Amino acid sequence: KHTGYVPRSELTDDASKKPSDVVAVGDVLDLIVTKINDQEGIVTLSKKKVDEMKGFEEIIKAKDEEAVLEGTVSASVKGGVIINYAGVRVFIPASQSGLPRGAEMDSLVKTTQRFVILEVNEHRRRAVGSIKAVLKAEKDAAKEAFWETAEVGKTYKGEVKSLTSYGAFVDLGGADGLLHISEMSWGRIEHPKKVFKVGEKLKVLIKEINGSKIALSLKFEDQNPWKDAATKYAIGNVVT
C-alpha cells in the first residue's frame, strides 16, 4: 500500500558513498520507519538507524567482554577523534588516542585503528573508546614475550629509535637496547649520525643484560678482522 523511500543520508554515514555502493536491486533490508505520508503513499525509512541499533548492541557486548574492536577514524573533533564502528560513532579522547600530548589529531583521520570501549551511555547511545589501551596491552605482551627468551649472544632485528653522540637506542620489539658507539663497528666511528638514521632496521647482537638494561653490538665474531690479521699482515710482509 505504500512505497518505501530511504534517503541517501539514512543509508550510511559515509558521505563519499553512492546509494549503489551500499545496496543493490533485490537486496532484502532491515529498515525502520521514520515518517509516513498517507496522502502520497510514501513511507520514509532508515537503514542507518537499524545499523546503529545493531552496532550499539555489539558495542555493549564488547565493553562487557573487554574485546578489541577495529574501525576507521572518520573525523577529528574538539578533544579527540571519532571512529565509526558498525554504524556507531565512538569518541576517542585525545588522551586515549595513543598520540603524544599536543599532536595533531588529523593524522589519524581515515586510518584504521584497534580500540576498546571504556564507557557506554545506553540512554544517549554514546560510547567512549581507547586506542592507547590496546597499544599498551600489545606493548606489554611484546615486552613479556621478549624477556622470556632474551639472552646474551642472541641476535635480534631492531629499529633505530634515537641517536646520541655516544650511541643509538634500538627498539627490539619488546624492549630498547643501547648500541654504544664502540660496538657499532670493528673500526672507528666519528658520530652515530654519520652511519645510521632513525627508523633504520638493524640486525644486532645482545652483548650484555644488566637488569632492564640491554647492551647491543654489531661486532659479530665471524666478521672480526683480527681473526685473519696474523695471516694477512704477517711480520716481515710489505703492505700498503
C-alpha positions, 0 to 999 in steps of 0.5 A, spaced: 500 500 500 505 504 500 512 505 497 518 505 501 523 511 500 530 511 504 534 517 503 541 517 501 543 520 508 539 514 512 543 509 508 550 510 511 554 515 514 559 515 509 558 521 505 563 519 499 558 513 498 553 512 492 546 509 494 549 503 489 555 502 493 551 500 499 545 496 496 543 493 490 536 491 486 533 485 490 537 486 496 532 484 502 533 490 508 532 491 515 529 498 515 525 502 520 520 507 519 521 514 520 515 518 517 509 516 513 505 520 508 498 517 507 496 522 502 502 520 497 503 513 499 510 514 501 513 511 507 520 514 509 525 509 512 532 508 515 537 503 514 542 507 518 538 507 524 537 499 524 545 499 523 546 503 529 541 499 533 545 493 531 552 496 532 550 499 539 548 492 541 555 489 539 558 495 542 555 493 549 557 486 548 564 488 547 565 493 553 562 487 557 567 482 554 573 487 554 574 485 546 578 489 541 574 492 536 577 495 529 574 501 525 576 507 521 577 514 524 572 518 520 573 525 523 577 529 528 573 533 533 574 538 539 578 533 544 579 527 540 577 523 534 571 519 532 571 512 529 565 509 526 564 502 528 558 498 525 554 504 524 556 507 531 560 513 532 565 512 538 569 518 541 576 517 542 579 522 547 585 525 545 588 522 551 586 515 549 588 516 542 595 513 543 598 520 540 603 524 544 600 530 548 599 536 543 599 532 536 595 533 531 589 529 531 588 529 523 593 524 522 589 519 524 583 521 520 581 515 515 586 510 518 584 504 521 585 503 528 584 497 534 580 500 540 576 498 546 570 501 549 571 504 556 564 507 557 557 506 554 551 511 555 545 506 553 540 512 554 544 517 549 547 511 545 554 514 546 560 510 547 567 512 549 573 508 546 581 507 547 586 506 542 592 507 547 589 501 551 590 496 546 597 499 544 599 498 551 596 491 552 600 489 545 606 493 548 606 489 554 605 482 551 611 484 546 615 486 552 613 479 556 614 475 550 621 478 549 624 477 556 622 470 556 627 468 551 632 474 551 639 472 552 646 474 551 649 472 544 642 472 541 641 476 535 635 480 534 632 485 528 631 492 531 629 499 529 633 505 530 629 509 535 634 515 537 641 517 536 646 520 541 653 522 540 655 516 544 650 511 541 643 509 538 637 506 542 634 500 538 627 498 539 627 490 539 620 489 539 619 488 546 624 492 549 630 498 547 637 496 547 643 501 547 648 500 541 654 504 544 658 507 539 664 502 540 660 496 538 657 499 532 663 497 528 670 493 528 673 500 526 672 507 528 666 511 528 666 519 528 658 520 530 652 515 530 649 520 525 654 519 520 652 511 519 645 510 521 638 514 521 632 513 525 627 508 523 633 504 520 632 496 521 638 493 524 640 486 525 644 486 532 647 482 537 645 482 545 652 483 548 650 484 555 643 484 560 644 488 566 637 488 569 632 492 564 638 494 561 640 491 554 647 492 551 647 491 543 653 490 538 654 489 531 661 486 532 659 479 530 665 474 531 665 471 524 666 478 521 672 480 526 678 482 522 683 480 527 681 473 526 685 473 519 690 479 521 696 474 523 695 471 516 694 477 512 699 482 515 704 477 517 711 480 520 716 481 515 710 482 509 710 489 505 703 492 505 700 498 503 
